[in-house]
Amino acid sequence: MKPIIPKIARYLLGLIFFIFGGAGLLNLLPAQPDMPEKLQTFMTGMMAAGYFFPLLKGTEVVCGLLLLIGVAPALALVILAPISINIFMVHLFLTPGLQNLLMPILILVCHLLAATAYWKLYKPLFQKA
């Protein structure tokens, strides 16, 4: 794979998490009035915890920024991995329609492509201890 592809994926993923994380942290995204009931229950639970949503969005902003400026990008990708997977799973199970999976699939693909640049760092994590 050409070295430019993981870099583009890293920047795109960084932009997604920085912009949408910041918008979520600052409550700039309007609530969707036609949100499915299961998704509404899920979001209500996250908001009710008080700390969770600000922690999640703050993590997205910080890691998105790290990806954009190239400081500890391998670590930022590891921290964002469960968030990326959860974004995909929430849309897969709680929102109807294939059109709702486009952004989560883009996030996962960018995440995987960006991670290929750091495979030498990740490889020991997959070896038997």
N, CA, C and O of each residue as an XYZ file, in Angstrom:
516
protein
N       0.843     -1.180      0.000
C       0.000      0.000      0.000
C       0.887      1.242      0.000
O       1.894      1.301      0.706
N       0.504      2.217     -0.789
C       1.290      3.444     -0.862
C       1.238      4.170      0.485
O       0.193      4.196      1.136
N       2.365      4.761      0.906
C       2.414      5.415      2.223
C       1.463      6.604      2.345
O       1.138      7.016      3.460
N       1.014      7.159      1.232
C       0.138      8.327      1.303
C      -1.282      7.948      1.739
O      -1.974      8.763      2.349
N      -1.719      6.733      1.437
C      -3.090      6.323      1.759
C      -3.324      6.275      3.274
O      -4.325      6.821      3.738
N      -2.441      5.642      4.067
C      -2.647      5.678      5.520
C      -2.613      7.099      6.089
O      -3.325      7.408      7.044
N      -1.787      7.953      5.502
C      -1.700      9.330      5.988
C      -3.008     10.087      5.712
O      -3.508     10.801      6.580
N      -3.556      9.928      4.508
C      -4.844     10.561      4.176
C      -5.933     10.027      5.104
O      -6.754     10.794      5.607
N      -5.941      8.706      5.332
C      -6.925      8.107      6.231
C      -6.787      8.661      7.643
O      -7.785      8.918      8.316
N      -5.532      8.845      8.094
C      -5.293      9.400      9.438
C      -5.834     10.817      9.549
O      -6.480     11.161     10.538
N      -5.572     11.644      8.531
C      -6.078     13.026      8.559
C      -7.609     13.072      8.504
O      -8.239     13.857      9.213
N      -8.192     12.235      7.665
C      -9.651     12.211      7.556
C     -10.280     11.761      8.865
O     -11.254     12.356      9.326
N      -9.728     10.713      9.462
C     -10.236     10.237     10.750
C     -10.044     11.306     11.828
O     -10.925     11.525     12.659
N      -8.893     11.963     11.805
C      -8.649     13.040     12.766
C      -9.655     14.164     12.623
O     -10.159     14.682     13.619
N      -9.948     14.545     11.388
C     -10.958     15.590     11.153
C     -12.330     15.173     11.654
O     -13.020     15.952     12.312
N     -12.728     13.939     11.343
C     -14.045     13.449     11.773
C     -14.168     13.516     13.291
O     -15.139     14.061     13.816
N     -13.185     12.965     13.991
C     -13.275     12.938     15.452
C     -13.109     14.321     16.064
O     -13.784     14.640     17.043
N     -12.233     15.141     15.516
C     -12.042     16.482     16.067
C     -13.297     17.343     15.878
O     -13.751     17.998     16.816
N     -13.848     17.338     14.672
C     -15.009     18.189     14.385
C     -16.264     17.687     15.097
O     -16.930     18.452     15.796
N     -16.590     16.397     14.921
C     -17.823     15.892     15.525
C     -17.700     15.746     17.039
O     -18.682     15.921     17.762
N     -16.504     15.426     17.521
C     -16.298     15.388     18.967
C     -16.469     16.766     19.576
O     -17.114     16.920     20.613
N     -15.885     17.775     18.925
C     -16.025     19.154     19.417
C     -17.460     19.637     19.355
O     -17.942     20.294     20.278
N     -18.147     19.310     18.259
C     -19.553     19.717     18.137
C     -20.401     19.045     19.210
O     -21.304     19.667     19.769
N     -20.113     17.776     19.500
C     -20.848     17.085     20.561
C     -20.520     17.631     21.934
O     -21.398     17.747     22.788
N     -19.260     17.965     22.148
C     -18.828     18.507     23.439
C     -19.465     19.863     23.708
O     -19.815     20.179     24.845
N     -19.614     20.659     22.660
C     -20.189     22.002     22.803
C     -21.695     22.039     22.529
O     -22.285     23.117     22.459
N     -22.309     20.881     22.376
C     -23.749     20.763     22.093
C     -24.165     21.558     20.866
O     -25.193     22.235     20.881
N     -23.374     21.478     19.808
C     -23.674     22.192     18.574
C     -24.509     21.373     17.601
O     -25.050     21.910     16.634
N     -24.612     20.074     17.857
C     -25.395     19.214     16.978
C     -26.840     19.147     17.484
O     -27.074     18.782     18.636
N     -27.810     19.497     16.629
C     -29.207     19.434     17.078
C     -29.651     17.981     17.246
O     -29.222     17.099     16.502
N     -30.512     17.748     18.230
C     -31.050     16.407     18.441
C     -31.984     16.060     17.287
O     -32.762     16.894     16.826
N     -31.892     14.821     16.834
C     -32.753     14.391     15.743
C     -34.137     14.077     16.295
O     -34.270     13.265     17.211
N     -35.169     14.713     15.744
C     -36.517     14.504     16.278
C     -37.070     13.099     15.988
O     -37.912     12.604     16.737
N     -36.609     12.463     14.919
C     -37.129     11.150     14.549
C     -36.167     10.019     14.931
O     -36.042      9.030     14.208
N     -35.499     10.174     16.058
C     -34.529      9.187     16.521
C     -35.261      7.894     16.913
O     -36.262      7.946     17.627
N     -34.765      6.729     16.448
C     -35.385      5.465     16.834
C     -35.421      5.297     18.356
O     -34.542      5.789     19.064
N     -36.431      4.606     18.843
C     -36.642      4.477     20.288
C     -35.451      3.847     21.006
O     -35.063      4.307     22.080
N     -34.867      2.794     20.421
C     -33.720      2.135     21.062
C     -32.513      3.072     21.133
O     -31.786      3.077     22.126
N     -32.302      3.854     20.089
C     -31.193      4.809     20.088
C     -31.451      5.925     21.091
O     -30.529      6.383     21.766
N     -32.683      6.354     21.187
C     -33.030      7.393     22.155
C     -32.782      6.901     23.580
O     -32.273      7.649     24.415
N     -33.139      5.647     23.860
C     -32.891      5.058     25.179
C     -31.397      5.000     25.470
O     -30.957      5.323     26.574
N     -30.621      4.586     24.473
C     -29.161      4.499     24.607
C     -28.570      5.877     24.901
O     -27.770      6.027     25.824
N     -28.962      6.879     24.120
C     -28.430      8.235     24.300
C     -28.855      8.824     25.643
O     -28.072      9.515     26.294
N     -30.078      8.557     26.053
C     -30.561      9.046     27.346
C     -29.719      8.471     28.481
O     -29.392      9.171     29.440
N     -29.371      7.191     28.361
C     -28.525      6.556     29.375
C     -27.146      7.175     29.440
O     -26.619      7.410     30.528
N     -26.557      7.442     28.287
C     -25.226      8.067     28.273
C     -25.283      9.465     28.878
O     -24.406      9.851     29.650
N     -26.304     10.210     28.530
C     -26.419     11.577     29.052
C     -26.726     11.568     30.551
O     -26.259     12.440     31.284
N     -27.506     10.589     31.007
C     -27.892     10.518     32.415
C     -26.698     10.243     33.319
O     -26.701     10.636     34.485
N     -25.683      9.576     32.794
C     -24.508      9.279     33.614
C     -23.767     10.552     34.024
O     -23.011     10.550     34.996
N     -23.984     11.629     33.286
C     -23.376     12.905     33.645
C     -21.951     13.066     33.139
O     -21.645     14.040     32.452
N     -21.089     12.134     33.466
C     -19.678     12.257     33.102
C     -19.356     11.646     31.743
O     -18.410     12.076     31.084
N     -20.137     10.637     31.309
C     -19.722      9.810     30.190
C     -19.648     10.558     28.863
O     -18.647     10.456     28.154
N     -20.683     11.300     28.520
C     -20.713     11.977     27.225
C     -19.605     13.028     27.112
O     -18.932     13.074     26.082
N     -19.384     13.875     28.126
C     -18.245     14.810     28.037
C     -16.898     14.094     27.958
O     -16.002     14.549     27.246
N     -16.740     12.980     28.677
C     -15.500     12.209     28.604
C     -15.304     11.635     27.211
O     -14.204     11.702     26.661
N     -16.351     11.075     26.640
C     -16.287     10.497     25.304
C     -15.934     11.553     24.263
O     -15.021     11.359     23.459
N     -16.647     12.652     24.278
C     -16.420     13.700     23.277
C     -15.074     14.395     23.494
O     -14.412     14.768     22.526
N     -14.667     14.572     24.740
C     -13.352     15.143     25.018
C     -12.236     14.240     24.507
O     -11.246     14.722     23.957
N     -12.395     12.933     24.689
C     -11.426     11.962     24.178
C     -11.368     12.026     22.655
O     -10.285     11.986     22.072
N     -12.529     12.123     22.009
C     -12.566     12.221     20.551
C     -11.830     13.470     20.066
O     -11.083     13.412     19.089
N     -12.041     14.590     20.743
C     -11.388     15.845     20.339
C      -9.878     15.736     20.500
O      -9.133     16.072     19.579
N      -9.424     15.276     21.646
C      -7.983     15.188     21.916
C      -7.315     14.206     20.945
O      -6.281     14.524     20.356
N      -7.899     13.024     20.780
C      -7.295     12.032     19.879
C      -7.389     12.478     18.425
O      -6.471     12.223     17.645
N      -8.477     13.135     18.049
C      -8.588     13.675     16.695
C      -7.496     14.696     16.428
O      -6.895     14.711     15.354
N      -7.244     15.547     17.411
C      -6.184     16.551     17.278
C      -4.814     15.879     17.172
O      -3.980     16.290     16.365
N      -4.582     14.847     17.985
C      -3.312     14.125     17.920
C      -3.096     13.513     16.535
O      -1.979     13.519     16.018
N      -4.170     12.986     15.935
C      -4.052     12.431     14.585
C      -3.748     13.529     13.568
O      -2.961     13.317     12.646
N      -4.357     14.683     13.728
C      -4.151     15.783     12.782
C      -2.742     16.357     12.849
O      -2.152     16.676     11.817
N      -2.196     16.491     14.059
C      -0.873     17.100     14.190
C       0.252     16.066     14.188
O       1.429     16.426     14.182
N      -0.112     14.777     14.193
C       0.898     13.723     14.093
C       1.673     13.456     15.363
O       2.795     12.953     15.303
N       1.106     13.778     16.507
C       1.743     13.491     17.791
C       1.090     12.239     18.374
O      -0.113     12.226     18.632
N       1.873     11.206     18.579
C       1.412      9.921     19.119
C       0.200      9.369     18.371
O      -0.776      8.962     19.000
N       0.249      9.350     17.038
C      -0.919      8.870     16.293
C      -1.230      7.390     16.531
O      -2.396      6.994     16.510
N      -0.201      6.570     16.757
C      -0.442      5.148     17.020
C      -1.236      4.975     18.315
O      -2.146      4.149     18.380
N      -0.896      5.747     19.337
C      -1.628      5.704     20.601
C      -3.048      6.237     20.424
O      -3.997      5.661     20.957
N      -3.198      7.322     19.688
C      -4.537      7.885     19.449
C      -5.432      6.869     18.745
O      -6.618      6.765     19.061
N      -4.878      6.127     17.802
C      -5.665      5.111     17.099
C      -6.087      3.985     18.037
O      -7.199      3.471     17.926
N      -5.213      3.602     18.954
C      -5.564      2.562     19.927
C      -6.688      3.057     20.840
O      -7.633      2.320     21.119
N      -6.586      4.283     21.298
C      -7.616      4.838     22.181
C      -8.951      4.965     21.444
O     -10.006      4.712     22.026
N      -8.910      5.354     20.170
C     -10.136      5.542     19.393
C     -10.744      4.243     18.877
O     -11.901      4.236     18.458
N      -9.995      3.148     18.897
C     -10.496      1.889     18.330
C     -11.834      1.448     18.928
O     -12.755      1.156     18.165
N     -11.990      1.385     20.261
C     -13.290      0.960     20.784
C     -14.402      1.970     20.483
O     -15.569      1.593     20.374
N     -14.051      3.229     20.351
C     -15.050      4.244     20.006
C     -15.515      4.029     18.570
O     -16.712      4.091     18.289
N     -14.583      3.777     17.665
C     -14.934      3.529     16.264
C     -15.819      2.286     16.140
O     -16.813      2.290     15.413
N     -15.450      1.240     16.848
C     -16.245      0.003     16.804
C     -17.637      0.251     17.364
O     -18.626     -0.227     16.808
N     -17.718      0.998     18.465
C     -19.022      1.270     19.067
C     -19.889      2.134     18.157
O     -21.098      1.916     18.075
N     -19.305      3.096     17.482
C     -20.071      3.912     16.532
C     -20.696      3.004     15.478
O     -21.875      3.142     15.153
N     -19.898      2.070     14.943
C     -20.418      1.136     13.952
C     -21.536      0.270     14.531
O     -22.585      0.106     13.909
N     -21.306     -0.283     15.722
C     -22.297     -1.181     16.339
C     -23.601     -0.458     16.680
O     -24.684     -1.012     16.494
N     -23.501      0.755     17.171
C     -24.709      1.525     17.490
C     -25.540      1.734     16.230
O     -26.758      1.553     16.247
N     -24.887      2.112     15.145
C     -25.627      2.334     13.905
C     -26.128      1.031     13.299
O     -27.193      1.008     12.683
N     -25.379     -0.050     13.463
C     -25.796     -1.338     12.932
C     -27.045     -1.859     13.644
O     -27.964     -2.370     13.003
N     -27.074     -1.725     14.977
C     -28.158     -2.317     15.749
C     -29.270     -1.352     16.139
O     -30.397     -1.790     16.372
N     -28.992     -0.056     16.216
C     -29.987      0.871     16.757
C     -30.577      1.846     15.743
O     -31.541      2.545     16.054
N     -30.020      1.903     14.549
C     -30.593      2.774     13.520
C     -30.921      1.949     12.284
O     -30.054      1.249     11.761
N     -32.148      2.023     11.816
C     -32.527      1.231     10.644
C     -32.007      1.850      9.347
O     -31.883      3.070      9.236
N     -31.710      1.012      8.387
C     -31.338      1.504      7.061
C     -29.855      1.474      6.795
O     -29.039      1.841      7.639
N     -29.529      1.028      5.605
C     -28.134      0.947      5.180
C     -27.483      2.322      5.084
O     -26.275      2.445      5.286
N     -28.256      3.350      4.783
C     -27.708      4.697      4.653
C     -27.114      5.194      5.972
O     -26.243      6.065      5.969
N     -27.573      4.651      7.088
C     -27.038      5.049      8.390
C     -25.698      4.406      8.707
O     -25.069      4.743      9.711
N     -25.255      3.481      7.860
C     -23.971      2.820      8.080
C     -22.835      3.427      7.268
O     -21.683      3.022      7.429
N     -23.132      4.385      6.403
C     -22.089      4.938      5.536
C     -20.965      5.609      6.324
O     -19.792      5.311      6.094
N     -21.296      6.492      7.231
C     -20.265      7.174      8.030
C     -19.537      6.199      8.957
O     -18.310      6.258      9.039
N     -20.243      5.300      9.661
C     -19.510      4.330     10.494
C     -18.573      3.434      9.691
O     -17.488      3.099     10.167
N     -18.971      3.040      8.484
C     -18.082      2.223      7.648
C     -16.870      3.048      7.224
O     -15.747      2.542      7.223
N     -17.085      4.307      6.867
C     -15.973      5.196      6.521
C     -14.998      5.317      7.693
O     -13.783      5.279      7.501
N     -15.531      5.460      8.894
C     -14.693      5.575     10.088
C     -13.861      4.304     10.284
O     -12.658      4.384     10.536
N     -14.493      3.138     10.170
C     -13.757      1.885     10.348
C     -12.694      1.688      9.278
O     -11.575      1.275      9.582
N     -13.034      1.980      8.031
C     -12.062      1.823      6.948
C     -10.880      2.774      7.150
O      -9.726      2.366      7.017
N     -11.161      4.026      7.467
C     -10.076      4.986      7.726
C      -9.226      4.538      8.906
O      -8.001      4.657      8.883
N      -9.879      4.029      9.925
C      -9.155      3.567     11.108
C      -8.198      2.437     10.741
O      -7.028      2.455     11.123
N      -8.700      1.463     10.002
C      -7.853      0.334      9.603
C      -6.726      0.768      8.675
O      -5.586      0.330      8.833
N      -7.038      1.624      7.714
C      -5.996      2.101      6.800
C      -4.937      2.913      7.531
O      -3.745      2.754      7.266
N      -5.354      3.777      8.441
C      -4.394      4.581      9.201
C      -3.518      3.689     10.076
O      -2.325      3.950     10.231
N      -4.101      2.646     10.643
C      -3.353      1.755     11.538
C      -2.288      0.960     10.795
O      -1.313      0.522     11.407
N      -2.451      0.765      9.495
C      -1.442      0.000      8.751
C      -0.076      0.682      8.790
O       0.950      0.012      8.675
N      -0.053      1.972      8.948
C       1.224      2.691      9.005
C       1.990      2.392     10.295
O       3.193      2.641     10.376
N       1.296      1.859     11.300
C       1.913      1.623     12.609
C       1.935      0.140     12.969
O       2.061     -0.224     14.138
N       1.810     -0.717     11.942
C       1.741     -2.155     12.202
C       2.959     -2.652     12.977
O       2.825     -3.554     13.803
N       4.125     -2.097     12.737
C       5.334     -2.535     13.466
C       5.179     -2.308     14.967
O       5.704     -3.077     15.772
N       4.464     -1.263     15.337
C       4.228     -0.984     16.756
C       3.148     -1.895     17.338
O       3.213     -2.273     18.508
N       2.160     -2.244     16.524
C       1.036     -3.053     17.001
C       1.324     -4.547     16.992
O       0.722     -5.295     17.763
N       2.227     -4.990     16.138
C       2.489     -6.404     15.948
C       2.765     -7.150     17.264
O       2.224     -8.239     17.454
N       3.585     -6.609     18.176
C       3.826     -7.308     19.434
C       2.553     -7.510     20.279
O       2.507     -8.419     21.107
N       1.561     -6.704     20.086
C       0.313     -6.863     20.837
C      -0.430     -8.130     20.460
O      -1.262     -8.612     21.228
N      -0.139     -8.675     19.284
C      -0.838     -9.853     18.786
C      -0.014    -11.131     18.911
O      -0.397    -12.173     18.380
N       1.120    -11.052     19.613
C       1.962    -12.222     19.798
C       1.679    -12.873     21.139
O       1.273    -12.216     22.097
N       1.900    -14.173     21.186
C       1.708    -14.921     22.424
C       2.744    -14.497     23.461
O       3.930    -14.373     23.157
N       2.284    -14.278     24.673
C       3.182    -13.823     25.736
C       4.080    -14.907     26.266
O       4.885    -14.657     27.164
